[in-house]
């Protein structure tokens, strides 16, 4: 997983993590934020490495499903880019965003 993907997944955990099961969330936090290996996570949670991989995969898919439906992260990123927008074009850019959402 690239650094950008890891950062994005970390943001998705922050935004939608409460919708995961407690175990999925803890495993994903260990994997993404704490940078633990699959073996370290497996030892910590007393499960197999394949169970860790399965939990990470399912949790990641759930987070991306939430983002695809709600698009909060995408909107937040678009609004962040507006701060650098020319004030004369700001209204037009906001209207464009509203049409997309």
MOZIFEN-V395036 format. One record per residue. N is the residue number from 1. SS is DSSP state (H for helix, E for strand, C for the rest). PHI is phi in degrees with one decimal (999 if undefined). OMEGA is omega in degrees with one decimal (NA if undefined). Layout:
n->N ss->SS phi->PHI omega->OMEGA
n->N ss->SS phi->PHI omega->OMEGA
This chain:
n->1 ss->C phi->999 omega->179.8
n->2 ss->C phi->-73.5 omega->179.1
n->3 ss->H phi->-61.9 omega->179.5
n->4 ss->H phi->-61.7 omega->178.3
n->5 ss->H phi->-65.7 omega->179.1
n->6 ss->H phi->-65.3 omega->178.5
n->7 ss->H phi->-64.0 omega->179.7
n->8 ss->H phi->-61.3 omega->178.9
n->9 ss->H phi->-64.2 omega->176.1
n->10 ss->H phi->-61.8 omega->177.0
n->11 ss->H phi->-65.0 omega->178.7
n->12 ss->H phi->-65.0 omega->175.6
n->13 ss->H phi->-63.4 omega->178.9
n->14 ss->H phi->-62.2 omega->-175.5
n->15 ss->H phi->-79.2 omega->-170.9
n->16 ss->H phi->-111.5 omega->-173.8
n->17 ss->H phi->-57.1 omega->-180.0
n->18 ss->H phi->-68.0 omega->178.1
n->19 ss->H phi->-85.2 omega->176.3
n->20 ss->C phi->-85.6 omega->172.8
n->21 ss->C phi->-67.3 omega->-179.1
n->22 ss->H phi->-56.9 omega->-178.4
n->23 ss->H phi->-65.0 omega->178.3
n->24 ss->H phi->-59.5 omega->-178.4
n->25 ss->H phi->-63.4 omega->179.8
n->26 ss->H phi->-62.5 omega->179.6
n->27 ss->H phi->-64.1 omega->-179.4
n->28 ss->H phi->-66.6 omega->176.4
n->29 ss->H phi->-63.3 omega->176.7
n->30 ss->H phi->-61.9 omega->-176.7
n->31 ss->H phi->-73.0 omega->-173.6
n->32 ss->H phi->-88.1 omega->-173.4
n->33 ss->C phi->-82.4 omega->-176.1
n->34 ss->C phi->-92.3 omega->175.5
n->35 ss->C phi->55.2 omega->177.0
n->36 ss->C phi->-83.7 omega->177.2
n->37 ss->C phi->-75.3 omega->178.2
n->38 ss->H phi->-59.9 omega->178.7
n->39 ss->H phi->-64.3 omega->179.0
n->40 ss->H phi->-65.2 omega->178.8
n->41 ss->H phi->-67.1 omega->179.1
n->42 ss->H phi->-60.0 omega->178.6
n->43 ss->H phi->-63.7 omega->-178.4
n->44 ss->H phi->-61.3 omega->-175.3
n->45 ss->H phi->-98.6 omega->177.5
n->46 ss->C phi->58.4 omega->177.5
n->47 ss->C phi->-133.6 omega->179.7
n->48 ss->C phi->-82.9 omega->176.9
n->49 ss->H phi->-62.3 omega->179.5
n->50 ss->H phi->-67.2 omega->175.9
n->51 ss->H phi->-67.6 omega->176.1
n->52 ss->H phi->-64.6 omega->179.6
n->53 ss->H phi->-59.4 omega->179.0
n->54 ss->H phi->-63.9 omega->179.5
n->55 ss->H phi->-64.0 omega->179.1
n->56 ss->H phi->-63.6 omega->-179.0
n->57 ss->H phi->-61.2 omega->-179.6
n->58 ss->H phi->-66.9 omega->179.6
n->59 ss->H phi->-66.2 omega->178.4
n->60 ss->H phi->-59.5 omega->179.6
n->61 ss->H phi->-61.9 omega->177.8
n->62 ss->H phi->-60.7 omega->-178.8
n->63 ss->H phi->-62.9 omega->178.7
n->64 ss->H phi->-68.7 omega->174.8
n->65 ss->H phi->-63.5 omega->176.7
n->66 ss->H phi->-60.7 omega->-178.9
n->67 ss->H phi->-64.3 omega->178.8
n->68 ss->H phi->-65.1 omega->178.5
n->69 ss->H phi->-84.0 omega->-171.9
n->70 ss->H phi->-91.6 omega->177.7
n->71 ss->C phi->61.1 omega->179.6
n->72 ss->H phi->-66.2 omega->-179.4
n->73 ss->H phi->-62.2 omega->178.5
n->74 ss->H phi->-60.9 omega->178.9
n->75 ss->H phi->-64.7 omega->179.2
n->76 ss->H phi->-61.3 omega->178.0
n->77 ss->H phi->-66.7 omega->178.3
n->78 ss->H phi->-65.0 omega->178.9
n->79 ss->H phi->-67.4 omega->177.3
n->80 ss->H phi->-63.3 omega->178.7
n->81 ss->H phi->-68.6 omega->-179.8
n->82 ss->H phi->-67.0 omega->-178.9
n->83 ss->C phi->-65.4 omega->178.4
n->84 ss->C phi->-96.1 omega->-176.3
n->85 ss->C phi->-76.4 omega->175.0
n->86 ss->C phi->-60.9 omega->-178.1
n->87 ss->H phi->-54.1 omega->179.0
n->88 ss->H phi->-70.3 omega->-179.3
n->89 ss->H phi->-100.8 omega->-174.0
n->90 ss->H phi->-59.7 omega->-179.8
n->91 ss->H phi->-59.6 omega->179.4
n->92 ss->H phi->-62.9 omega->179.8
n->93 ss->H phi->-66.8 omega->177.8
n->94 ss->H phi->-64.6 omega->178.9
n->95 ss->H phi->-61.8 omega->178.4
n->96 ss->H phi->-62.5 omega->178.1
n->97 ss->H phi->-62.2 omega->-179.5
n->98 ss->H phi->-62.5 omega->177.5
n->99 ss->H phi->-66.8 omega->-180.0
n->100 ss->H phi->-71.0 omega->-176.2
n->101 ss->C phi->-105.5 omega->NA
